[in-house]
Amino acid sequence: MKIHLTINGIPVEVEAGTSVLEAARKAGIRIPTLCYHPDLKPFGSCGLCVCKQEGSAKILRACATPCAEGMKIITHDQELYEVRKTIIELTMSTHPTSCLTCVRNNKCELQKLAIEYGIREQPFQPRLKDRKIDDSTHIITLDPYKCIKCGRCVQVCQELQGVYALEFIGRGDSTVMSPAANLPLNESPCIKCGQCITHCPVGAIYEQDDVSDMMKAISDPDKIVAVQMAPSVRVAIGEEFGMEPGEITTGRLYTALRRLGVDYVFDTNFGADLTIMEEASELVERIKNNGVLPQFTSCCPGWVNYVEEYYPELLENLSTAKSPMMMQGAVTKTYWAQKAGIDPGRIYSVAIMPCTAKKDEIRRPMSVSTGKDVDVVLTTRELGRIISQYGIDFKNLEESEVDSPIGEYTGAATIFGVTGGVMEAAVRSAYSFVTGKELENVEVQPVRGLEEVKKGTVDFNGTPVRVAVVHGMANAKQILEEVKAAKAKGERAPYEFIEIMACRGGCIAGGGQPIGTDDEVRLKRTKGLYTDDEKCTLRRSHENPSIKKIYEDYYGKPLSHKAHEELHTSYRPQKIYKDEA
């Protein structure tokens, strides 16, 4: 059903249920907001999106007001300007003015609004609360001193992720966004996904900065710095330099890393191809030998943290294959070190990741096979800052090639960064392992797109393999409860293989990616990775010549004893609240 209205005299036609805020944007009118985010249900807490309806004295909040037939909306006049300016000034009275030292300087929504509204003085007495910074996780830091109480972090943690690590504590000026009972974040159910960071409009939540660790290693003549980068970094980092989301920057990234002084540049995509060899082989083995099914993917550390906390009874369903990052790290300090004749103790392994949970993953003792497979993880944002600090004109860099032999990758590896990508890559190879034939149409459309839960069946030459793909942690509960119920009855759930990613859209929208992610950006980054896949001559992981070589020279075959020692991991139940007796 279509609704017709006018906004500032401009006729607008929208679908029923569209908010005034969305209708205004369709008409090319931007109404300012702070608490609103397109990923979340309208909350209406900040009051910045106030507007008027002709013939009514009632002030409307555009984000939470649905359009009605015949509405005549006014979004901008002098009165509304003064109201909004006052709201911004009041918000600023509870927010420190330490912009120069804030990680969100120049990317802060409050700062941008203050500039737009010409606020040069603070007319209200500052009402700052001296609150302690919570850096207990050493991964995600909460700075309540900068919190503007918009509630976005609570919404994303509870509604989008279903984790409930954050909630509203207190009332009025005493309200804080905090774990239950004001516990430290490391004692909460936090899965380290970082979605609270990407949805915070200011600098009240941010990741631990590990830039100095990498740069010290580069300056140390006794260290050999080897860097890997995740698939989704290449279609997002350009945004830090004014490029369009989804633009493929692979070759420029290789060059930028070398200009920073890195000794060797590898690619996590090689690790993704290796992961598929192990994970797809494991799936085939489980199907053929009546093993524990369905098999869950295991490459997302936020998801692994979640299942260890909330569904420990399903841990045996997790693939034991390490994530591509951890496989790449292990291979760097074993196979590659051996081939290169380098003492593994000298190798400093760096991973550039779209994800804050990856900083947590390298600390998991069960995932390490060489003492420390990956020494440090930097987010896409952190790498962007280093490149800027070193005066590198990223946008105009020449392209260069990755180092061999653990940099070569196929199209299957690059789509790991999108929801459904791991499933699609695994199907491409598992089909070959089961049938001895190659899957003719490698583009598995049923697992693509931003639908929260996708289901389908892949025909392995007469053997039906039922699959499900889930992204956004809150959406996993439906599938997990289904699997749990079947297991309680001694039955199999109606799936053989399930991919779960903690973040909406997959890694392309991880907690370490450039700020400002919404579905429009997700789709552009996703398109970039699918384009990268299409450009690859080889699009199945088992076709990668370097993968064939590593099995021929080192591992023997997938799931071999040596492969299990270096490329597989284990899991253990975790308490939801870590201070529980």
N, C-alpha and C positions, 0 to 999 in steps of 0.2 A: 504494500500500500504506500502511495506517495503522499507526502505532506508538503504543502505550499505555504511559504511565509516570506516575509521581507526582513532583511537585516541591514540597518542603516540605509533603508530605501532600495536595497538591491534584492530583486526577486530570487528566491532559492527554492529548489525542489530537492527533497531528501526522502529517504526511506523512513517509515514509521519507526519510532524508537531512537532515532538519531538525536544526540544532544545538541543544544544550542551552540556549544563550543565547537563541535564537529561541523555543524552546518555553517558556522561563521568561517571556519577554515576553508570549507568548500567554496565560499564566496570570496576568498582571498583576504579575509580579515583575521588578524591574529589577536586573540584575547590573551592577556598575560595570565600565567598560572605558576604555582609553586608546588602544590600538593598533587596536581594531576600528572599522571603518566599513562600513555595509551595501553600499556600492559596491564594496568590495574583498574579495578572498579572505582568510579568517581567517589571521592571521599569528601570533598567540599570543605576541607578544614582551613585552608589559607584565606579564602575570601577574596582573592585577587580577581577572580573571573566574574565579579558582579556585573550585571547588566540590567536594563530596564525593559519593560513591556509597555508600549503606548496604551494609555487608558487605565493603567494600574499603578498604584503607589508602591506595590510590592517590589522589592529588589530580588532579582533571581541570581542564582549561582549557575553560570552557563554550563559547567562541567556536569552537573547533576540534574539539569532541567531538560526533559525531552521536548522536542519540537511539537507544536500543535498547529492544526490547520488555521491559517489566517493570522498567526502571530505577527506582530510588528515589533521587532527587537531593536533596541538602541544599545550598542556596545561601547561607544566612545562619545563622551561629551565632557564638559569642564567639571561637572560634579563627580562623574565616575573617575576622572583623572585624579581629582583631589582625594577621593576615597582610596584609590589604589596607592597613591603616593604615601598616604598616611599608614596604610597597612605595611608597606615596604619599610617605612621609617620605624614603625613599632617592632617589626621583625628584626631590623638591624640593631635595635636597642638591646636585644638579647643575644646578639651574635658578635664575636670579636672582630676587630678590623685588621687582623693579621694576614691580610691577603698576600703580601709579598712572600711569606713563608708557608703558605698553604699549598698543598698538592693540587688543589683544584683552581688555583689562580688562572684567570683567563678562560676557565671552563666551568665556572660557578654560575648557576642560574640566578642566585640572589645578587651577585656582583653585576651580572648583565642587566638585571632590572634596575638596580641603583643607577647605573650609567644611563639607561634609557630614560629614566624619570628625572635625570639631572640633579640627583641628591648629592650635595656637596657638604652639607652640614648635618649634624645629628641633633634634631630638636628635642628628642626625648632623653631623659636621664638613663644612662646605661643600666640594665638590670641583669648583669652577667652573673651566672652561678658558677662558682669555682668547683668544677667536678673533675674527678680523677680519670685520666686516660686509661682505657682497658686494652693492654697489648698482651694479654695473657696467652693468646694462641701463638704469638710470634708470627702470625700470618695475616690476620685481619685485625685492624686496630679500630676501636670505637673511641671517638673523641666527643663526649657529650657536651663539652664546652661550646662546640660549634653547631650543635643540633638546633634546628629551627622548628622541631615538632611537627613536621609535615606528615609524618606517619608512613611514608613510602616504604621505608625499610621493614617495618612491621608487616605491612600489607604483602610485600613481595615474599618475605620469609614464611608467612602463614598461608597466604592464598595461592601464590604461584609455586612455592616450593613445598608447602605442607610440612615444614620442619618445626616451626614454633620456637626457634631459638631466641627470638626477640618479641617483646610485647610492651604495651604501655604500662608504665609503673608510675603511680602517683596521680595527682590532679592539678589543674591550673598551672601556675608557674613552676610547680615542683615536678611536673610530668617529665619523665625520661623514657627513652627507648632503650630497653635493657633486657637481658635474660631474666627469666622468672626469679623472683626473690632477690633481684640485684646480684645474682651469681656472676662470677667472672665468665667471660665468653668460653673459655676452655673447659668449663664445667657444665656447659649447656649442650643441647643437641646439635649445635652448629656443625654443618657438614663442609664448611670452608668453601662453598660454591662461589661466594663473592657477589651474588646478585644484589645484595644490600648495597654494595659499593656502587655498582653501575646505575642503581636507581636513586641513590641519594643525590639531591640537587646541589648540595654544598660539599664541604670537606670533612663531614662529621664521621665518615667511615672510609678507610683506605687500606691498601695492602702494605705489608712490610716492604720497605725499599731495600733491595739487595744489589743495587747498582754498584756500590763501592766494592763489594766482594768480587764481582766480575772484573772490574777495572784494576784492582790490586793484583789479581791473578795475571792479567795481561801484562802488567808492569814487572812481574816477577820472572827473571831470566831462567829460573829453575823449573818453571811450569810451562807445560804445553797446553794451550787453551783450545779445546775442540767444542764447537757450538752446533747444536741442532735446533731446528725451528719447526713448529707444528704446522699442519696444513692451513688452518684458518688464519694464521698470522699474516700470510701473504696476501690475503684479500681484505685485510682490515687496517694494517699499519699505515697505509697510504693516507687514511683519514687524518692522521696526526700531522700531515703535511699538506692538507688542503685538497687531497685527491678524492675521487668519488669512491664510496663504498663498493667493494667487489672488484676493484681494479687489481689485476694480478701483478704483484711486485717481486716475484721470486728472484729473478736475476739481480734486481737492484738490492734486494736484501743481502744476497751473497756478497755483493760488492761493498755494501755499507759495513758489514761485519768485518771484512778484511781491512777496511780503512780504519776501523777501531783498533786493529792490531791483533785480531784473532788469528791463530796459527792454522786451524783447519775448520772448514765449513762443511758440515754434513746436513742431512735433512731427516727430520722425524718421519717423513713419508717412507723412507727405507724401513724404519721400524714398524710402520703401519703394514707394509707388505709382509714383513716377517710375522707380525701379529696374526695376520690373516692365515698364513701357512699353519700356524699353531692352533689358532682358534677354530678355523674351519675343519682342520684334521680332528680336533677334539670333538666337534659337533658330529662329524661322520662316525667317529668311534662310538660315541654315546648312542647314536641311532642304531648302528649295526649290532652293538653288544648289549642293548637293552639297559643303557646307563641312565643316570639321573637326568630327566628331562622335565620341563624345557631347560635349555642352556641359556643363561643370561650372559650378555656381553660384560666385559670387565675393564674396559679402557677408560671409563669416566670415574675419577677418584671421588667426586662428590656423591655419585650413585653408590659406590662401594662403601663409603662412610655411612650412607643412609641405610643400606641393607644390613650392615653390621650392627647398627643401633636399633632399627625398627623391625627388621625381619631376620633375626639371626638363624631362625629355623630353615631359612631358604639359602643359606650360604653355600650348601653343596650344589646348588643350581648354578652358581657363578662359574664361568669359565676360569680356569686357573692361569690362563695366559696373562702375562704382564701387559701393561699398557704399552703402546708404541714408544712413548718417551723412555720408559724404564728398560724396554728391550734395547733401544738404541744406545742408552747409557751403558748397559752391560756389554753389548757388542763392541762399543768403542774401547772399553778397557780390557777386553779379552781378545777377540778375533782380530780387530784392527791393530791393537797394540802389538800383537804377535807378528802380524804381517809387516808392520812398519818398523819392527825392531825397536820399539820404544818401551821404556820401563813404565808400566801402568801407574806406578806411584807418582810419576811426573805429570800425568794427564789430569787437567782440570776440566771437568765436563759441565758444560752450560746448556740449559734448555730454555728456549724462548717459547712461552706458552700463552694461550688465550685465557688461562684459568688460574685462579688463586689456589684452588684445591691441589694443584700440581706442586705447590710449595710444601704442602702437607704430605703429599705422596712420597716424596724423596726421603721422608723421615720414617716411613713404615719399614720396620726391620725385616718383615716377611718379603718385601719387594726387592731387597738388595742382595746381590750375589758377589760383588767385588769389594766389599767394604763400604763403598759409596759410589753407586753406579752413576748418579747425577749429583754434582757438588752444589749447584745452585740453579734456581729457576727464576727467570725474569718474566714478567708479564709483557704483553704487547705494548702497553703504556710505558713501562719502564724502558724498554728498548727505544721507543720513540723519543723519550727524554734524553737518552745518551746520544743518539744520533744528532739531535738538535744541539746539545752541549758541545759536541765536537765540530760544529759548523758544517756538517755534511749536507749538501743540497740533494736530499733524497729524491725529490721529484724528477731531477734531471740527471741522475746517476746512470752511467753505462751499466749494462747487464754483464754478469760473468757466470761461470759454470760452477756447479757444486764439486766438492772433492770426492774422489773415488777411494775405495770401492763401496762405501756405505752411504752413498748419497743418491744413487740412482733409484728412481721410483716409477710406478705405473699409475694409470688413472684411478685404479681402485683405491690407492693409498690417499690420494688427494681429497677424495670425497669423505674421508673419515671425519672431516670437520663439520659436516652437516647432519642433522637428524635423519636417520635412515641410511646414512652412508656406510657405516660399519656393516649393517645388515646386507646392503647391496654388494659391498666388496666381498663379504664372506660367501654370499650366494654364488657370485661369479666363479669362485674357486671351488667351493664345496660341490657344486654341480659337476665340475670336471673330475673331482676326486671320486664321486659316486658313480658317474656314468662312463667315464673315460672319454667323454666328448666335451667340446667347448660350448658354452652357452652362447647361442647366436646373438640374441638381443641382450647386451650387457646392461642396458638401462632398465632397471627394475622399477617401473613407475608407481606401483602400489605403495612403496615405502617412501616415496618422495612427498614433499610439501609440508605445510605447517599445521596440518590437522593434529590435534593433541595425541590421539591414539589411532594408529593405522594397523590394519590387520589384512592378511592375505595368505595365499597358498602358492608355493612355488613347486612346479612339477619337475622332479628330478628323474625324468624318463620313466615315469610310472610310479615313482615313490613320492607321495605328496609330503611336502615339508611346510607346516603351518607356522607362520611368523607373525610377530607383533612388534611394533616400534612405538616407543613412548618418549616424549621429551617434556621437560618441566616436571620437577620432582613430585608435585602434588598429583599429577595425572597417573603416576605409577601405582597408586594405592589400589585402584580398581583391578588392574591386572595381577598385582601381587596377592590380593585377597582371593582372587580366582584360583591362582596357583596354590595358595596355602590351603584353601578349602578342599581342592582336589587331593592334595597330599594327605590331609587329615582323613579322607575317605579311602585312602589307598589307591586312588585313581590318578591318571595323568591329566594335567590340564590340556586344553585343546590347542597346544602350541608345541613346537619342537625348539624354536629359537626366538628369543626376545632381546631386542636392543633397548636399553634405557639410558638416556642422557639427562643429567640433572638440570641443564639450562634450556630454556625455550629456544628452539632452533638448532640446538647442539652447540658445538664448540665455537661456531662463528659468532655466538652471542655469549661467550663465557665471561666470567667475572673479571678477567684481566684484559678485556678488549676495550677499544676506545669508547669513551663516554658518549652517550646519546643514541643507544641502540633501541630501535623499535622494529615493528614487523617490516616496514619499508626497507630499513637498513638490512635486516636479516635476509630478506629476499634477494637483495643486491649482492650481499656477500655469498649467499648460497649459489646464485647464478655464476659468480666468479669461479667457484670451485668446480661446478659442473662443466664450465667452459674449459678449465684446466684439464679436467678428465678427458673431454672430447678431443683436446689437442694432442694428447699422449698417443704415441704409436702403439704402445702396449697398455692394455686396460684391465688386465687380470694379474693379480699379485704373483701367481705361480709362473708367469711369463717373464718376470724380471730376471735378466741374466745374472745380476749380482746376488740375487736371492738363491738362484740355482747354484751359484759358485760357493756361497757360504755353507750350504748343506753338503755339497760335494766335498769341500775341503775341511769342514769343521764340525758341523752338527750331525752329519750322516743323513738324517731324515727328520721330518716333523715328529714331535713327541718322543724323540730318542732320550736316553738317559741324560746325555749332556745338555740337550735342549731343555729338559725338565729342570736341571740344575740352574741354568742361567736365564731361561726365558719364561719360567712359570713361578707362581707365587701361592700363598695360602692366605686364609682369612681367619678372623677370630671375632666372636661376639663382643660388642661394646655396650656399656651402660648408656642409656639415653641421657641421664643426668650423672655426670662423672663423680659427684660427691656422694652418690648413694652408697649405703652400707653394703 
